[in-house]
Amino acid sequence: MEGRVALVTGGGRGIGRAIAIRLAGEGAKVAISYRSNDDTAGETAELVRKAGAGCETFKGDVASSEDVEALMKGVGEAFGPVEILVNNAGTTRDNLLLRMKDAEFEEVLATNLKGTYLCTRAVLRGMVRARWGRIVNISSVVGLLGNVGQANYAASKAGMIGFTKSVAREVAGRGITANAVAPGYVETELTGTLPENVKEQILGQVPVGRFGEPEEIAEIVAFLAGERAAYVTGQTIAVDGGMVMQ
């Protein structure tokens, strides 16, 4: 992966931050896109640089065609064409379906699924030209299992899995792989504030009995983004402590 150009959307914090740092550790030049928090994006960039890689941050909305076009132009000017794309940007707007507003459904689909489509389409021509590319889409076990109050999120994450398989079939003969990673419950700022009884309920669904760490997701992403994963494409890998056993 030494010298490859990687773009991590939603890379300012959490799983995206861990992925950016891990790819930097493998020698990639890392671009991070984020939508709103300048401070966390800047902190991530510093951590990536400390890991020994060049890093640039780009602010914008992956659900906007214009913003994605500007993002790709900026990455190209800073590092060159994107060779590794990690579609990690995501959002939630939880509500029971009977109460869900159109805007809650549409916003989640726009960021999670349309954003994945726009970014993938934007990098694909360069990957085809180079006859090399890695696309890793961060889905969720919710896209495999469903979840109460998350019909919008589940639809977006399941859609990402179908999208991944279709892209993989289209470009498999051109040295490009496309895979999805489906995290389970991962230790974040949110899970850290949950009451103990709620944590116990969640962990009752996880055979290994604990939350995952962002770095554990990043390890799988780094493998799929590297040379050794050239024969792996169209797959969805659950990193979930055993919640989904296929």
N, C-alpha and C positions, 0 to 999 in steps of 0.2 A: 504493500500500500504506500510505500515511500514516495512522496511527491505527488500523489493523487490529489485531485481537488474534490473535496466533500462539502456538500451543503446539507445542513441540518435545520429543518424548519421547526419553529417553536423551540429553539435551542437555548433560550435564555435561562431556563431553570429546570429542576426536576429531572425527569428521564432524558430530556433533550440535552441538558447540561452534561449529564454523565456520558451520553453518547459522544458529544463533541470532544470531551476530554479523552475518551478512550480512543477515538479515531486519531486524535493528535498524537497519542502515545504510539500509534502504529506508523507515524510519519506522514499522515495526510495533512494537507493545507485545508483549514476548516473555515467555512463561511457559515454564519449563524443568522437566521432570520427570526424576527420577533415582531409582535404587534404593538405593544404598549409600554413595557417597563424598561426604560433606558438603563436604570441602575443595575438590575439583575443581568441584563445582556452584557453590560460592561464588565461585571464581575466574572461572568462566564468566559468572556474573551481573555481576561487576564489569566484565568486558570488554564485555558488552552495554551496560551503563550508560554506559561510556566512549564507545561508539558512538552515544550520544545517545538511547537508548530506555529506557523503564521496563522493569524485569525483576523477576520473582519466581520463586523456586524451590519445588518441591513434591516431597517424598520419598514414594515408594510403588512398588508393583509393578504394572505395567500388565497382568499376567496375573490380577490380583485384581479382581473386580467391585466389591468394597467400596472398594478403593483408587482405582479409576478414578472411582467416584462422588464420593469425597472430593476427588480432583484437580479434577474439573470444577466442583465447588462452590467450591473455593478460587480457581480461575482466574476464575470468574464474579464472585466477590466482589471480587477485585483489579482486574479489567479489564473484565469483561463477557463475553458469550458468545464462544466460540472461533470465529473466522472462517477461520483458516488452521491446518490440522492437519498436522504432519509426524510420521509414525510412523517414528521412527528407532531406538527401543529394540530392542536385539537381543543375543543371546548365542550362544555356540558350545559344544558338548561333543563334540569330534571323536573318532571311533573307527571302525574298520572294522565293517561291518555284522554280520559273524559274531561280533564281540566286544561289540557295542553293548548296553548295558543299557536296559531299558524307561525308567528314570528319565532317562537321557541323551537319549533320543528325546523324551520327553514334556516335559521342561523347555525344550528348544529350541522345540518347537512352541507351548508355552504362551506364552513371551515374545514370540517373533517373529510368530506368526500369530494366536493368540488375543488377544494384546495389541493388535494392529492392529484386529481386529474390535471389541473392547470400546471402544477409544477412538473409533473411527469411528462406531459406533452411538451413543455418548454425545453426540457433537457434531452429528449429522446433523439432528435435529429443529430445532435452532436455525438451522442453515444453510437448511433448507427454508423455515422461517418468514421468514427474511431474504431469501430468493431470491438468495443469494450465498454461495459457499464455495469453498475450495481444500483439497483433500486430496492430500498427496504422501507416498507410501509408499516407504521406502528398502529396496529389495530387494537383489539382488546378481547378478553374472554367474554365480555358482554356481547360482542358480535357473534360469538359461538353459542352462548347459553341464553341470551336475553336477560333482562333484569327489570323488576318492577319499578315503574317511574322513569324508565330510560328507553322508551320506544324509539325516540329520535336518535339517541346515542347508539343504541343497538343497530338500528337501520344503517346509520352512517358507517359503523365499524364492520358490519357484515358486508356492506357495499364495497368497502375497501378490499375485503378478501376476494370477492368476485372480480373486482377491477384488477387486482394483482395477478390473478390466474390468467385473465384475458391478455394483459400486457406481456406476461411471461410467454404465452403461446405465440404472440405476434413477433417477438424479437429473439426467441431462443436460438435461432440460427445465426445470429449476428454478434455473438460474444457478450450478450447482455443478459443478466439474470434479474428477476423480480420476485421478491419474497415478502411475506408479512410476518410480523412478530406480534403475538397476542399476549400482552402482560396481564397478570392477575392483579391482586391487591398489592400495591407497592407502597413502601414507606415514603410519605410525603409530608409537607407542612399540614395538610388537612388531616391525615390519619393520626398525626401526632397530637391533635387537639380533641380527638374523639373520646367520649367517656369509656371507662373500662368495660362496662357491660355491652356497649356497642362493639368494641373491639373483639370481645369474646364471641359475639354472634357472628361476626365476619370470619374470625379464625376457625369457627366451627365448620366452615365450608372448605377450608384449606387443609388437605391431608398432612402437609409437613408442619402445620401448626404455627406459622409465623407469616408476617408480611415479607414481601420481596424487597430487595434493595435496588435502586436505580442502576447501580453498577452491574447487577446481574442481568438486567435487560441489555445494557451496553455491551456486555461480553458477546451475546448472541448476535447483536447487530454488527459488531466488529468482525466476527467470523463471516457472516453473510456478505459483508462488504469487501472481503479480501479475495486474494487469488485462489485460496484453497477451497472456496465454495463455488467454483465454476460449474460443478455438476449438480448444484442444488438450485432449482427454480420452480416457481409456482406453488411454493409450500407456505403453510401457515404454522409457525412454531409457537406453541403456547409456553410461556415462561410464567408459571402460575402456581407452583407448589403442589401440582397434581389435581387441580380443580377439573381440568379437561383431560381426560385420558383417552386418546384416539387409538 
